[in-house]
Structure formats: structure tokens, C-alpha cells
Amino acid sequence: MEEKKLRSQEWFGRKGKDGFIYRAWMKNQGFPHHLFEGRPVIGICNTYSELTPCNAHFRELAEALKRGIWEAGGFPLEFPVMSLGECSIKPTAMLFRNLASMDVEESIRANPMDGVVLMCGCDKTTPSLVMGAASVNLPTIVVSGGPMLAGRFKGRKIGTSDLWRFAEEFKKGELSQEDFTAAEAAMARSQGHCAPMGTASTMAAMVESLGLSLPDNATIPAADSRRKVLAHMSGIRIVEMVKEDLKMSDILTRKSIENAIMVNAALGGSTNFILHLLAIAGRMGIELSIDDFDKHSTHIPLIANVQPSGENFVEDLFYAGGLPAVMKEISSLLHLDTVTANGKKLGENVLNAECWDRNLIGTLEKPFKPESGIAVLKGNLCPEGAVLKPSAATPSLLQHRGQAVVFEDIDDYKKRLDDPDLDVTPDSVMVLKNVGPRGYPGMPEVGNMQLPMKIIQQGVKDMVRISDGRMSGTGYGTVVLHVSPESAIGGNLALVQNGDWIQLDVPNRTLNLEVSDEELAKRRASFQPLQLGYDRGYVNMFIQNVTQAHEGVDFDFLKGASGPVVKRDSH
């Protein structure tokens, strides 16, 4: 068979003036001529940024990648793309996920590269890079940054999930400002992303279960030298993938997506997983609906004993056998014939995986919790769906009927939450409107609302909370999220009033507002669409083009792929 011509040679392999232009300016970096004579060019898509603390170690990690690429005979070229720091960006990093994905897509397509390594870690950097790369469909491998080491505070391990507990203790006066400040440094004591199975680790697990990374990518701690070894080996492997022409479309299939849904359930992964995987599937042209997440996860119990659904941290999960050991426990349910980035089938990758600690990794027969996954709810309050994570909820609240305490927007919530006159009881259902994709805009992580002070003082730890927003993957509680259609565009959530009765029934997957159709029609007649005041720039484009939560919150014009071909050539 004739060897396929490298894409990069459309730039560097040209004769005459065009070849001169493409090569000459690259040579100002000290690259000798032979590097341009048919070596696979590997683009390293790096989300390093000091404003993205989870990814701040990526300069060093990129060097390990480059060593592997050089060793395999490739030509590594690193390039930056927009980086999204979950804790720093206002109003929410989710507002910019689609923008970053566009940056990635166009950067890959426009430049001379044959394969791509995606360096990602913080929550939105992973889906944005995978979405963008999927739209181009070159050979691609993912290297995640890894979780930080578990924190240590006053003799016990802590992580991001403890933030919500600390905040409650601080609010009640049980934790001093000095201790609160000390906990900050104690929690984030090493490089890497959040230590629990938050959205960052959920995304790393997603790419490994999809087959887009080498085994163990999801759980090796950022500070562990084996993270650099994995990067080095990924550098070797991407060169081989280019030679094999193993593209994203060969790995990202309907079967691999179903695998990722099942693995996410076994891990008790983030509800944000739904939004991101829907968007990725849309870029690949794979049919996927919100109902598929319930269908493929309801029979999967919680296998990994990791916060927030369990007790431990991702670092501990790695020592216990990592994601391969978790996948082995549910291997009878997975599609083991899917292709992965290392060229092997998924079944081969997990065949010899071992569990070293049954306190961390359970079995199908003896799981840590019988119900995990993500429950998809339907009803007149969420005709297109809403989601809840049963493994992070209070079992007694999974079937609950209560009266609504309504907050019209995030400002109303902040203003009235701790008002002593707030008409709220432990049986109430807290409802937050206008925090969906368009309403905020950007769909922030505010769905796990803090409880009112008067409720906290009664010793209550959880209440039913409902919104069209999101929740941090490190959050917990009986929290209904992603209500669709959202309130800002006239979804029924917009019509809820104080005192309305709401019925939540997770076992039967329903969420209903006990208000007649006639009354809802009367309220709808006086509904006024939210006026957001954005009339220019990216945010205006976001509002005009973003899809709803059940569609992945991607831009409507980015569905499907455009491929790697550059349709115009300036030289």
C-alpha cells in the first residue's frame, strides 16, 4: 500500500516560493531543514495559563510530551488556545466553552499539523478541546493534567466538596475566618484539578472511557511523576496514530459514548457530564438524547467510593487500581470491542486491571450505593428534561411534595436567602429562575443553593432545590438541575409562584408543578421575556445561538463537523 501523504506536507513539502514562505519563518526558531522533510507534525494544544490554576503545570507537562514525540520521530509544535479557569472567570466558564472550542477547531484546521495532543484539565478545558478537535477529525489523543493531592486540615483529608461544609460552618459562626483562610491553603496543596470526582475528574474519566487517552489518564495525580511518564508515552503514541491514520471518528462512536455514560454512573460523576457529552456527540454527528443518559446508567450502581457520592478522593482511586479497575468491575455491561487511542480494544485495556483496595472500588454484587448515574426527570415543569444525581442526594427526599419558595434570579436569591421573614420550612422546595443558558447567560453553577439561615439553624442539611442552572461536580444534595426549556425563554419554570405545590418523584422519573393547564395558560399570557441588555459581541452571539440544556448548550451552527481541509490557500 502507498503511504498516505502527510497533511503537513501541504505546507512544508511545497517547492518554490510557497515552500520557502512556509519553512523560512519557522526556521527562525532554530529548526533544521530535515525536520520539514516528512516528519509527522504534532500540534500540542495547550491550555496552560496562570489564570487557570488547575492547568498551571502544563508548561512542564508539555516538555514530557515533546520528549515522547521526538523519540517517536515526530515534530512537536506547541500552540496556545483560550484557557478557562473555573474559579476565576466571570460570570461563568461555561459561557466561554463554545468560544474556546471554536478557537481549538480553527487553530487545528488552519495550521500544518498531522495529529493533535489535547492538554486539558480544568472543567471546561476538556470538553471545549474535544469538541473543537472532533470538528476537524485528525488523529488525536488527550492528556489530562491530573487531580491534586488530597488536602490535609486539622488531621483529616479535605477536598473541594468540603468547601460547601466549611461555608455552612462559617455562616453559622462555627468556623473562624482564620481557620477558613487556613483551610484554603490546606485544600489546594499541590498542582492539579479538584481532588474529588468533580467535573474536572469526570471529564478526564470521560475521555479515558471514550478511548481518547491512554489507560490511567483519569486518575494519576498531577504531582505524581507517573503523570509525566503518561505524557511521554502519549507523545510516542500520537506519532503512531498518525502513521496508522487512527482518527477521532474511529474512536468516538455510539458504542464508546454508551460506555462513557455507564462508567460515569459507576463513578458517581458530575451532572455536567451530560451537557458536555451531548455537545461532543453533536460535533461528531452521533445521535444522542438526554434520555440515553438515564437509559444507559439506571442499572449501574456506585462502584467508586469517591467524593462527593462517596468518601475518598481521586488520588486514592488511582492507588486502588484507577479507572481500568472500575471499568473491569462493570465490563460485563460495556462494549469491549471499541477501539481506543493505544490501538487496543477496551476489553484488552481492562483485562488485567486489578483492584488493590475494596474500600475504594466495589463490585456489581457489592456496590457502595445501589443507585448511581444521573436520573433524567420529565413532567410539566421540565417537558424537555431535568437531571438529578441520586448518589449525591438524600434518599428520603427523592420522593417529596412541597411548596415552592421562588427566587426570580440570582440577585433576588442573594438578597432574600437569609431574610428572617422568608416564608420557608424544611419541607419547602427552593426554586431559582433565570440561571439557564440564556437567562444568566452561560448557565452558572448555582443550582446547589445554600440553605436559608433559618433552616440551617434548625440543623437541616438538605432540601429539594430546583433550577435551570448547573451544579459543581463537587457539590451534593437533592438538587434538580438543567430544567429545560429554561425560564428565560418562557419554560414552565418561569411560571412557578410562591406557594405552588411541586411533586418530585425520582424513582418514577417525574417532576410536576401541581397547577392546572388553565392556570398556567393564564400566567403565560402575562409572561415577559427576560431583557438581558447584551447587544453586541460574543455574549450577544451566545444568547442568539445557544441551544437548550437537553441539546448540550452548544451553538446551533456548530453541529456536525467541517473536517481538516482548508478551502482557501493564500499562497
N, C-alpha and C positions, 0 to 999 in steps of 0.2 A: 504494500500500500504506500502511496505517496504521502509523505509527511505534510500535515496541514501547515500552511503558511502562517506565521505568527502575525497577529493583528498589529503589533508594534512596528513591524517592518513596513507598514503603510506610511509610517513616518520616517523611521530611521534607515530603512533599506532603499530609499529612493536615490536616483542618480541626479547629477547636475545641481542646479540652483536649489530645488526643493530639498534634496537631501542635505545640502550644505546648511540651509537655514535651520532645519530640524536638529542637526547634530552640533553645529558650531556653538550655539549658545549653551547647550547642555555641557559642552566641554569646559566651560569656564569654572565648573565645579571640580575639575581635575580628573574627569573620567577619560581613560584612554580609548582610542578608536575601536579596539577589538570588542569592547562591551556592546557596541551598536551593531555587531555583525551576527545577529541571530540568536542572542540570548533571550530567554523569556523575561519580559519586563513585568515586574510585580509591583503594583501600586499598594502602598501601605496607607490605608485610610485611617488617620489618627485623630481621635477626639481629645487629645491632650489639651488641658487648659488649667491654669491655676485658679480659674473661677469655677472649675468643675472638680472639686476636691477628690471625688471618687476616682477620677482619671488622671490625677496629677503625677502619678508614677509612670505614665505611658512613654515618656522620653526614654527611660531606661529599658522598659519592656520592648520598645521598638528596636533597640540595639540587639537584643537577643533574637528577635525575628529576623533582622537583617543577616545575622551570622548564619542562620539556617538557610536563608535564600541564597547567600553567596556560596555556601557549602554545596548546595544542590545545582549550582551552575546558573542561577538566576541573576537578575539585575534589579535590586530593590530601589524603589524611588518613593520616598515618603511625602505625603501631602496632607494638609490640614483641611478639615471641614468644620462647620459650625458645631460647637460643643454645648451641651445642655446640662447645666448644673442644677439638679432638682431642688437643692436647698437655697440656691442663690437667685435664680431667675424669677422676676416678677412679670406678669401676675401669676403665671404657672408655666412650667417647662412644656406641658402638653400643648400649649398654644403654638409652640415652635417646632414640634416634632415633624410636621409635614414640610416646613420650610427647610429643616436640616436634611430631610430625605431628598428634597429637590436639589440641594447643594451636592449631596453624595451622588445622585444619579447623573447630573450633568458633569460633575468633575470626572467621574469614571468614563463616561462616553466620550468626552471631549479630548481626553489625553491618551498618549501612547502606552497602553498597558494591556497585557495578555491575561493577567489574573489579578485578584484583589485579596488583600487581607483586611478585614474589618476589625479595628481595635475599639472596643466599646466596653462600657461598664455601668455608669450611672443610668438610671431608669430609662430615659428616653433615647439615650445614645444607641442602645442596641436595636430597638425597632426602627428607628429612623435610618440607620445604616443598612439594615437588612432590607427595608422597603426600597431604598434607593438602589441598592445593588441588584435586587430582584428585577427591577425595571430594565436593567441593562443585560443581565444574564450572562456574565462571564464566569469562568471558574473562580470560586470564592470560598474563603474559609474565615471563620470568626475566631478571634482571640479575645476573651473577656479579661477584665482587669483583676477579677477575684474579690472575694469578700474580705473585709478587715477582720483582724483578730477580735475575739470577744472581749468586751471591756471588763474591767475589774473595779468594783466600787464597794467599799465597806465590807470586804470579804466575800462578795458574790459576783458572779458573771452578770454583765448587763449588755444590752444592745439597743437598737433604735426603738424596738417595741416598748422598752421601759420608759421612753420619753413621755408616753401618754400617762403612765402611772406617776412619774415624777411631777408632771404638770398638775395632776389632780391633787397630789400631796402638797405641792407648793401653794395651790389655790386654797387649800384648807388650812394652811399655816403649819403643816406638819413637817415641811422641809424648808430649811432656811435658804436665803439667797446664796450664802457661802457654799452650802452643800450642793445646791443646784448648779453653781458655777464649777465646782469640783467635779461633778458628775459629767459635765461636758467633756473635759479632758480625759476622764477615765473611760468614757464610752468610745470615743474616736481615737484610739491609742495607736493605730497603725494605718498604713496606706490601705486603700481598697474601698469597696462599696459596703452598704449596710450588712451587718453581721447576721441578722435573721433571714428567713425566707421572704424578704420583701420583694418589691418589684424588680430590683436590680438582679438579685439571685434567681428570681423566677425567669427573667429574660435570659440569663446565662444557661439555666436549665432548659429553657425552650429551644435555644439554638443547638444544644447538645442532643436533645431528644429528637429534634428535626433532622439531625445528621449533619449540621453545618459546621461542626467543630470536631476536634479530636476528643476521645474519651477523657473524662475528668476535668474538662474545661470549666464546668459549672461550679466546682467546689474547692479546687486548690486555693488556699488563702493567698491574698496578694503578696503578703510578706514572706511566703514560703519560696525557697529557691526553685522548687519544682514548677512554679508558675513560669519562670524564665525558661526552664527546660521545655515546657509545653509550647511556649512561644517559638523557641528554636526549632522544635520538631514540626510545628505548624509552618514555619518558613520553608523547611525542606519539602513538606507535603504539598504546598501550593504550587511549587515548580512542577512536581509530578502531576498534579491535577491539570495543569496547562497542557502538558505533553499528552495526557490521556483525554483531553477535551471534556473533562467532567464538570459540567456547568451546574448552576443553581437549579435549573429546571429538571435536571436529572435526580436531584436530591429532594427538592421541595415538591412533594406530590400530595395528593389527597391522603394517602396512607400515612405518610410521615406527619402530616398535620393531625390526623387522628391519634397517632402515637403521642404527640406533644400534649394533646388535651388529656389523655389518660395519665401521663406522667405528672402533669401539673396537679391533677387531682390527688395522686399519691403523695405529693409533696405538700399539699395544702397551700399551693401557690397563690399569688396575687390575683384579685379580680381584674386588674389592669391587663392581664394576660389576654382576656377576651378582645379588648379593643385593638391591641397590637397584632394579634394573630389574624383577626378579621382583615385588618389593613394589609398585612403581608400577603394573605391569600388573594386579596383583590388585585394586588400588583402582579401576581403570577397567573391570574385568570382562573383560579381554582374556586369553584362554588363552595361557599361556606356560610352557614347561617348561625345566628345566636343559639338556635335550638340544638345545633350539633354539640355545643359545649355541655349541655345537660345530658343529651343522649349518650355521649361517649364517656361521661365521668360519673354518672349516678351509681354505677356498680363498683366504683373504685373506692376502697377505704383509705384512711390516712396511714401511710406506710412509714413516712419520715417523721420522727419526733423532734421537729424543729419549730421554733417560734415563727409567727405568732400562733399557729394552730397547736404547736407542741411546746416543748420546754427548753430545747437546746439551740445551738447555732450552726450555721453552715460549715464553719470550721470543724466542728465536732462531726458533722455528717461526712466530711472528707476522710477523717481518721477512721470512721466506721465502715468505709468502703465506697463512699461517694455515690454519684448518680448511677454508675453502672450497676452497683449492688441493689439500689432501689428498683431500677428497671428489671433486673433479673427476677425480683420478687413478683412482679406483675407480668413477666414475659409470656405467660400463657394467654394473656389478653392482647398483647402487642402484635403489630405487623412486623415480624422479624426479618422479612425479606427486603426491607427498604435499604437503599444504598446510602452510605454515609461518606463523609469527607475523606476518611482514611482509605477509601476504596473497598472496605469490607461491608458486609451486611450487618444490620443492627444486631441480629442474633449472634453473630460471631463476636461482636464487641462486648456483649454482656455474658457470654457463655461461661467464662472463667472468673467472673466477678465474685467476690466473697464479702460477706458481712462479718465485721470484726467486733460488733457491739450491738446486741439485740435491744439495748436500751435506746438506741438511735434508729434502727431500721427493723420494722416489724415484718410480718408476713400477711398474706391474704387471709390465712386462718386465724392469726392473732395480730390484728392491726392495732394501732394506738387509739383510733376512733373509727366507729363503723361507717360514718358518713363523712365524706370529704368533698372534693370537687367544688363546683360552682353551680348553685341552683339558679335556674332561669325561671322567673315568675312571669305569668301573664294575667291579665284582668283589665277591668275598665280603667284602672289607674295607670296601667302600663300596657296598652294594646300591642306595642311592638317589643315589649320585654323590659325586664329589670333583673338585676342579679344580686345574689347574697351568698356569702361563704359560710356554709353551715358549720365547718370545723372551727371557725373563729367566733361563733355565735353562742348565746346562752340557750341551751336546749329547751328550757321552759318557755322561752319567748318565740320559738319557731312556729307556734300556733297561738296567735294573740289577736284580740279585738280591743281597740282603744280609741279614744277621741283625739283628734288632731290638735296639735299646738303648732300654728303656722308661722313661719318666718318668711317674709316675702323675698328677701335676698340676703346676701352675706352681711350687709351693713345692718339690716334690721335684726339679724341674729346676734351680732356682736353687741348691739345696743340694748337688747331686751333680755338676753340669756339669763343674767343674774339679777334681774329686777325682782325684788321680794314679792311684788304683786303679780308676777307671771302666773297665769292660771294653768298649772301643770301638776300632775301627780305621777308616781312611778308607773302607772298603767297607761299614761298618755303616749301618743305617737308623735314624735317630733318630725315636722315636715319642713324642709328647706327648699325653696324655689329658686329658679333663675341662676343656677350654677352649672348648667349644661354646656354643651359645645359652643352654642351661640350666645347663651344668656350671660356668661361671665365676662368675656368669652374665653374659651380654652379648656373648660371643664376641670376645675381645680380639685385637689384632694382635700375636700372639706366635708365629705359625706359622713365621716365618723365624728359628728358634732360632739363637743364636750357636753356633759350633762349640766343642767342648771344647778347653781349653788345650793338652792333649797332642796334639791333631790340628793346631791352628794352628801349633804349634812345628815340625811336620813340613813346613810350607809348603803345606798343603792349604787350598784356598779354598772348596770346596763339598762338600756331602754331600747325600744324599737325606734329606729331613725330611718327616714326616707328622704331621698333627694335625687336630682338628675345629675349630680356630680359624681366624683370618684372618691376613693379612699386610698391612702398609702398602703402598699403591700405589707407594711409592718403594723398596720392598725388591726383592731379587732372589735368585736361587738356584734349585736344583732342589727346590722346596717344594710338597708336596701339601697342599691346604687344604680346608676345608669338608666334611670326611668326614661322610657322613650315612647312617644315623642316628648321632648323636653318642654318645660313650661314656657320658655321664652317665645316659642312659636305656636303656642296655643294647645299644647298637650293637656290632658285632663288634670295633670298635677297643678297646672295654673289655676284651676277652678276650685281647689280644696279650700275650705274655710275653717276657721277655729270652731271646734266642737263637732265637726263631721266625724262619723264613725268609720274606722278603717279596719278591714279584716285581712290579716296576714296568715297564710296557711302554707308554710314551706313544704311539708310532706306532699301536699296536693298541688304545689307549684302555682298558687294563686295569690293575687294582691288586688283587693277590691275596695273601692270607695262606696260606702253604703248611701248613695244619693241617687235618686231616680233619674232616668234619662231626661225626663221633662225638666227637672230642676237644673240638670247640667246644661241643657239647651238654653234655659233662661239665663244662666250665669255666662254662658259663652257669648250670648248676644251683647253683653257689656264688656267683654274682654278686649283689652287694648294691647297690641304687640309692644314688647319692650323696646324703648328707644335707647340705643347704646351710645350714640354720639361719636362713632368712628366713621369718618367719611373719606379716609384716604389710607394709602399704604397697605402693608401686609395684613394688619388686623382687619381692615375692611375686606380684603380679599378672602381672609379666613371666614368671616361671617357669611359672606355671599356664597361660598363654595363648599363649606364643610358639610359632611354627611352626619347623620344622627348616630347615637351610640350603638345601635344594633347593626349599623353598617360599618363600624370601625373608625369613625371620626376622621376619615381621610378626605382629601379633596375629590369631588366628583370627577374632575378632569384628569386625575392620576390613576384611575382604574385601568388595569391592563399594563402591558409593557411596550416600550419603544425599541428595545434591542440595542446592540452595540454599534450600529452603523451611523457614521457621521454623514449627513446628507449633503453637506456643502464643504468644499475644500478651498481655503483662501489662497493657497499657493499654486 
